[in-house]
Amino acid sequence: MAVMSMEKWELLAMGLADGLSQDKAAVGAGYSPSNARVTASKTLKRHPEIWRRVEEIKAERSLIYERNKIMPVAKAAHELGIDKKTIMRELFDNAMIAKAAIPVMKNGENIGVYQCNISASNQAFMLLGKELGMFSDKAEVSINHRSGMNDEELRIFVVNKYRKLGLDLEAKAVDAEIMED
């Protein structure tokens, strides 16, 4: 739907899309403040296309918001020459610097104690590992392949397992028990 042909209707729709009450949107659209509430109510009842336009405006604004939220970051990264490879290299460098032992100085002299920032190094390595897919925040779930078996398939599976273990007599007993069910 394009911009509404009646300017007041378009302005009313825009006001409603902004979250204004019907009477405030009507006044903003140019309707008389003395009967704005009644006028807005009647106009909206007679012309449901105004409500469709309100939803369309909200959808357009949402799309623009999402584009604008993403585009400045991508543009800035491009302009600064920052890419995935650069970030990975910097993280690795930071991890190594943080891990390096730095002498502790007192009055300008090395006192024989060395200090490093293992926490910062670990954080940098953790970010690198996540990017490389080495860690997962999700629990891995496996589904037993036998869960989809019907009774007959399950019976055959159990009997074959017993026989592989050399338990033929017990396999027969299991076979008989399953057959009774």
Backbone hydrogen bonds in HBPLUS format (Angstrom, degrees):
<---DONOR---> <-ACCEPTOR-->    atom                        ^
c    i                          cat <-CA-CA->   ^        H-A-AA   ^      H-
h    n   atom  resd res      DA  || num        DHA   H-A  angle D-A-AA Bond
n    s   type  num  typ     dist DA aas  dist angle  dist       angle   num
A0009-TRP N   A0006-MET O   3.05 MM   3  5.31 120.5  2.42 102.9 117.4     1
A0010-GLU N   A0006-MET O   3.08 MM   4  6.44 158.9  2.12 155.8 161.9     2
A0011-LEU N   A0007-GLU O   2.90 MM   4  6.17 163.8  1.93 155.0 159.4     3
A0012-LEU N   A0008-LYS O   2.82 MM   4  5.97 150.6  1.90 142.8 151.7     4
A0013-ALA N   A0009-TRP O   2.84 MM   4  6.08 161.1  1.87 150.5 155.2     5
A0014-MET N   A0010-GLU O   2.87 MM   4  6.13 156.2  1.92 149.2 156.1     6
A0015-GLY N   A0011-LEU O   2.91 MM   4  6.12 157.7  1.96 146.0 151.7     7
A0016-LEU N   A0012-LEU O   2.97 MM   4  6.24 159.2  2.01 151.6 157.1     8
A0017-ALA N   A0013-ALA O   2.85 MM   4  6.04 154.0  1.92 146.7 154.6     9
A0018-ASP N   A0014-MET O   2.93 MM   4  6.17 132.1  2.16 137.8 150.8    10
A0020-LEU N   A0015-GLY O   3.07 MM   5  5.58 159.4  2.11 156.4 150.6    11
A0019-GLY N   A0016-LEU O   2.93 MM   3  5.07 153.3  2.00 102.5 111.2    12
A0025-ALA N   A0021-SER O   2.87 MM   4  6.01 162.2  1.90 157.6 163.1    13
A0026-ALA N   A0022-GLN O   2.93 MM   4  6.04 149.1  2.02 142.6 151.2    14
A0027-VAL N   A0023-ASP O   3.01 MM   4  6.26 158.3  2.06 146.3 151.3    15
A0028-GLY N   A0024-LYS O   2.97 MM   4  6.15 160.6  2.01 146.6 152.2    16
A0029-ALA N   A0025-ALA O   2.93 MM   4  6.11 130.1  2.19 135.2 148.7    17
A0029-ALA N   A0026-ALA O   3.09 MM   3  4.94 128.2  2.37  91.0 105.2    18
A0031-TYR N   A0026-ALA O   2.94 MM   5  5.39 161.1  1.97 153.1 146.7    19
A0030-GLY N   A0027-VAL O   2.99 MM   3  5.15 154.6  2.06 103.5 111.7    20
A0035-ASN N   A0032-SER O   3.32 MM   3  5.91 144.7  2.45 113.6 120.7    21
A0039-THR N   A0035-ASN O   2.95 MM   4  6.08 167.6  1.97 157.4 161.6    22
A0040-ALA N   A0036-ALA O   2.81 MM   4  5.86 164.4  1.84 150.3 155.0    23
A0041-SER N   A0037-ARG O   3.02 MM   4  6.15 164.6  2.04 146.5 151.0    24
A0042-LYS N   A0038-VAL O   2.94 MM   4  6.14 170.1  1.95 156.4 158.7    25
A0043-THR N   A0039-THR O   2.87 MM   4  5.95 165.5  1.89 152.3 157.1    26
A0044-LEU N   A0040-ALA O   2.90 MM   4  6.00 164.4  1.93 153.2 157.3    27
A0045-LYS N   A0041-SER O   3.05 MM   4  6.22 148.1  2.16 143.8 152.3    28
A0046-ARG N   A0042-LYS O   2.96 MM   4  6.15 160.5  2.00 153.4 158.3    29
A0047-HIS N   A0043-THR O   2.94 MM   4  5.94 137.8  2.12 143.0 154.3    30
A0050-ILE N   A0047-HIS O   3.00 MM   3  5.94 167.3  2.02 126.2 129.7    31
A0051-TRP N   A0048-PRO O   3.04 MM   3  5.37 122.7  2.38 103.7 116.5    32
A0052-ARG N   A0048-PRO O   3.23 MM   4  6.68 153.8  2.30 145.7 153.2    33
A0053-ARG N   A0049-GLU O   2.90 MM   4  6.12 148.9  1.99 139.8 148.2    34
A0054-VAL N   A0050-ILE O   2.89 MM   4  6.25 146.2  2.00 144.6 154.3    35
A0055-GLU N   A0051-TRP O   3.08 MM   4  6.42 161.8  2.12 151.6 154.2    36
A0056-GLU N   A0052-ARG O   2.93 MM   4  6.19 151.0  2.02 143.5 152.4    37
A0057-ILE N   A0053-ARG O   2.84 MM   4  6.06 159.6  1.88 152.6 157.2    38
A0058-LYS N   A0054-VAL O   3.00 MM   4  6.29 160.7  2.04 151.1 156.2    39
A0059-ALA N   A0055-GLU O   2.95 MM   4  6.17 155.7  2.01 145.3 152.0    40
A0060-GLU N   A0056-GLU O   2.87 MM   4  6.13 161.1  1.91 152.7 157.8    41
A0061-ARG N   A0057-ILE O   2.90 MM   4  6.10 162.6  1.93 152.2 156.9    42
A0062-SER N   A0058-LYS O   2.90 MM   4  6.08 152.9  1.98 144.7 152.4    43
A0063-LEU N   A0059-ALA O   2.99 MM   4  6.22 158.0  2.04 149.2 154.5    44
A0064-ILE N   A0060-GLU O   2.95 MM   4  6.21 162.6  1.98 151.6 156.4    45
A0065-TYR N   A0061-ARG O   2.83 MM   4  5.99 159.1  1.87 148.2 154.5    46
A0066-GLU N   A0062-SER O   2.95 MM   4  6.21 162.7  1.98 150.0 153.8    47
A0067-ARG N   A0063-LEU O   2.98 MM   4  6.23 163.3  2.01 152.6 157.1    48
A0068-ASN N   A0064-ILE O   2.88 MM   4  6.03 167.9  1.90 155.0 158.5    49
A0069-LYS N   A0065-TYR O   2.87 MM   4  5.97 140.7  2.02 145.9 156.9    50
A0070-ILE N   A0066-GLU O   3.23 MM   4  6.40 150.3  2.32 144.0 149.9    51
A0071-MET N   A0067-ARG O   2.80 MM   4  5.83 171.2  1.81 162.1 165.1    52
A0074-ALA N   A0070-ILE O   3.18 MM   4  6.46 168.5  2.20 159.4 162.8    53
A0075-LYS N   A0071-MET O   2.81 MM   4  5.90 167.2  1.83 161.9 165.9    54
A0076-ALA N   A0072-PRO O   2.87 MM   4  5.92 162.1  1.91 144.4 149.7    55
A0077-ALA N   A0073-VAL O   2.92 MM   4  6.10 164.1  1.95 150.9 155.4    56
A0078-HIS N   A0074-ALA O   2.98 MM   4  6.16 158.0  2.02 146.2 152.3    57
A0079-GLU N   A0075-LYS O   2.87 MM   4  6.12 165.7  1.89 154.4 158.3    58
A0080-LEU N   A0076-ALA O   2.92 MM   4  6.07 148.3  2.02 148.7 157.1    59
A0082-ILE N   A0077-ALA O   2.83 MM   5  4.98 157.0  1.89 157.4 155.4    60
A0081-GLY N   A0078-HIS O   3.06 MM   3  5.06 151.9  2.14 100.9 109.7    61
A0087-ILE N   A0083-ASP O   3.07 MM   4  6.38 165.5  2.09 158.3 162.0    62
A0088-MET N   A0084-LYS O   2.93 MM   4  6.15 164.6  1.96 153.7 157.9    63
A0089-ARG N   A0085-LYS O   2.96 MM   4  6.14 160.6  2.00 148.2 153.4    64
A0090-GLU N   A0086-THR O   2.91 MM   4  6.14 163.8  1.94 154.5 158.8    65
A0091-LEU N   A0087-ILE O   2.91 MM   4  6.10 159.2  1.95 152.3 158.0    66
A0092-PHE N   A0088-MET O   3.04 MM   4  6.26 158.5  2.09 147.3 152.9    67
A0093-ASP N   A0089-ARG O   2.93 MM   4  6.20 163.3  1.96 151.4 156.1    68
A0094-ASN N   A0090-GLU O   2.83 MM   4  6.01 163.2  1.85 151.7 156.5    69
A0095-ALA N   A0091-LEU O   2.91 MM   4  6.10 153.4  1.99 145.5 152.8    70
A0096-MET N   A0092-PHE O   3.01 MM   4  6.29 157.3  2.06 151.1 156.7    71
A0097-ILE N   A0093-ASP O   2.90 MM   4  6.14 160.9  1.94 154.7 160.2    72
A0098-ALA N   A0094-ASN O   2.90 MM   4  5.99 165.5  1.92 149.3 153.6    73
A0099-LYS N   A0095-ALA O   3.05 MM   4  6.12 139.0  2.23 136.8 147.5    74
A0100-ALA N   A0096-MET O   3.04 MM   4  6.15 130.8  2.29 140.0 151.6    75
A0100-ALA N   A0097-ILE O   3.22 MM   3  5.22 136.4  2.42  96.2 107.9    76
A0117-ASN N   A0098-ALA O   2.73 MM  19  4.91 149.6  1.82 158.9 160.5    77
A0102-ILE N   A0115-GLN O   2.75 MM  13  5.15 170.5  1.76 144.5 147.6    78
A0115-GLN N   A0102-ILE O   2.78 MM  13  5.15 160.3  1.82 138.4 144.2    79
A0104-VAL N   A0113-VAL O   2.73 MM   9  5.48 162.9  1.76 164.6 160.6    80
A0111-ILE N   A0104-VAL O   3.14 MM   7  6.25 170.3  2.15 171.5 170.0    81
A0106-LYS N   A0109-GLU O   2.80 MM   3  5.28 157.4  1.85 144.8 150.0    82
A0109-GLU N   A0106-LYS O   3.05 MM   3  5.28 162.5  2.08 108.8 114.4    83
A0121-SER N   A0117-ASN O   3.10 MM   4  6.39 159.8  2.15 150.1 156.4    84
A0122-ASN N   A0118-ILE O   2.77 MM   4  5.96 163.3  1.79 155.1 159.2    85
A0123-GLN N   A0119-SER O   2.95 MM   4  6.16 157.0  2.00 147.0 153.5    86
A0124-ALA N   A0120-ALA O   3.01 MM   4  6.25 162.4  2.05 149.5 153.4    87
A0125-PHE N   A0121-SER O   2.94 MM   4  6.21 164.2  1.97 153.3 157.9    88
A0126-MET N   A0122-ASN O   2.77 MM   4  5.93 149.5  1.86 147.2 156.4    89
A0127-LEU N   A0123-GLN O   2.99 MM   4  6.29 158.5  2.04 150.9 155.5    90
A0128-LEU N   A0124-ALA O   3.01 MM   4  6.30 157.9  2.06 147.9 154.3    91
A0129-GLY N   A0125-PHE O   2.81 MM   4  6.00 163.3  1.84 149.4 154.4    92
A0130-LYS N   A0126-MET O   2.88 MM   4  6.12 157.0  1.93 150.3 156.2    93
A0131-GLU N   A0127-LEU O   3.04 MM   4  6.22 163.1  2.07 146.6 151.1    94
A0132-LEU N   A0128-LEU O   2.96 MM   4  6.22 146.4  2.07 147.4 157.2    95
A0134-MET N   A0129-GLY O   2.81 MM   5  5.05 160.5  1.85 158.1 152.9    96
A0133-GLY N   A0130-LYS O   2.97 MM   3  5.00 156.6  2.03 103.4 110.6    97
A0147-SER N   A0144-ASN O   3.03 MM   3  5.61 166.4  2.05 119.0 123.4    98
A0149-MET N   A0146-ARG O   3.03 MM   3  5.28 167.1  2.05 114.3 117.6    99
A0154-LEU N   A0150-ASN O   3.00 MM   4  6.18 159.8  2.04 156.5 162.7   100
A0155-ARG N   A0151-ASP O   2.87 MM   4  6.07 154.8  1.94 147.3 154.5   101
A0156-ILE N   A0152-GLU O   3.01 MM   4  6.25 163.7  2.03 151.6 155.1   102
A0157-PHE N   A0153-GLU O   2.99 MM   4  6.14 155.6  2.05 143.4 150.6   103
A0158-VAL N   A0154-LEU O   2.96 MM   4  6.20 162.4  1.99 153.8 157.0   104
A0159-VAL N   A0155-ARG O   2.96 MM   4  6.16 169.5  1.97 155.6 158.6   105
A0160-ASN N   A0156-ILE O   2.94 MM   4  6.05 163.8  1.97 149.5 154.2   106
A0161-LYS N   A0157-PHE O   3.00 MM   4  6.21 151.6  2.08 144.9 152.9   107
A0162-TYR N   A0158-VAL O   2.99 MM   4  6.26 162.4  2.02 154.4 158.4   108
A0163-ARG N   A0159-VAL O   2.95 MM   4  6.20 159.4  1.99 150.9 156.8   109
A0164-LYS N   A0160-ASN O   2.90 MM   4  6.09 153.6  1.97 146.4 153.2   110
A0165-LEU N   A0161-LYS O   3.17 MM   4  6.43 140.7  2.33 140.9 150.9   111
A0165-LEU N   A0162-TYR O   3.14 MM   3  5.18 127.0  2.44  94.9 108.6   112
A0167-LEU N   A0162-TYR O   2.92 MM   5  5.16 164.1  1.94 150.0 147.3   113
A0166-GLY N   A0163-ARG O   2.92 MM   3  4.91 157.3  1.97 104.2 110.6   114
A0171-ALA N   A0167-LEU O   2.81 MM   4  6.00 144.5  1.93 148.3 160.2   115
A0172-LYS N   A0168-ASP O   2.91 MM   4  6.21 146.2  2.03 146.5 154.4   116
A0173-ALA N   A0169-LEU O   3.06 MM   4  6.43 151.6  2.14 143.1 151.0   117
A0174-VAL N   A0170-GLU O   2.81 MM   4  6.07 159.5  1.86 150.7 156.0   118
A0175-ASP N   A0171-ALA O   2.77 MM   4  5.91 154.4  1.83 141.7 150.0   119
A0176-ALA N   A0172-LYS O   2.77 MM   4  6.03 153.2  1.85 145.9 152.9   120
A0177-GLU N   A0173-ALA O   2.89 MM   4  6.11 157.9  1.93 148.1 154.1   121
A0178-ILE N   A0174-VAL O   2.95 MM   4  6.16 164.4  1.98 153.9 157.3   122
A0179-MET N   A0175-ASP O   3.02 MM   4  6.16 152.1  2.10 142.0 150.2   123
A0180-GLU N   A0176-ALA O   3.01 MM   4  6.26 142.4  2.16 143.7 152.9   124
A0181-ASP N   A0177-GLU O   3.33 MM   4  6.69 144.9  2.46 143.0 151.1   125
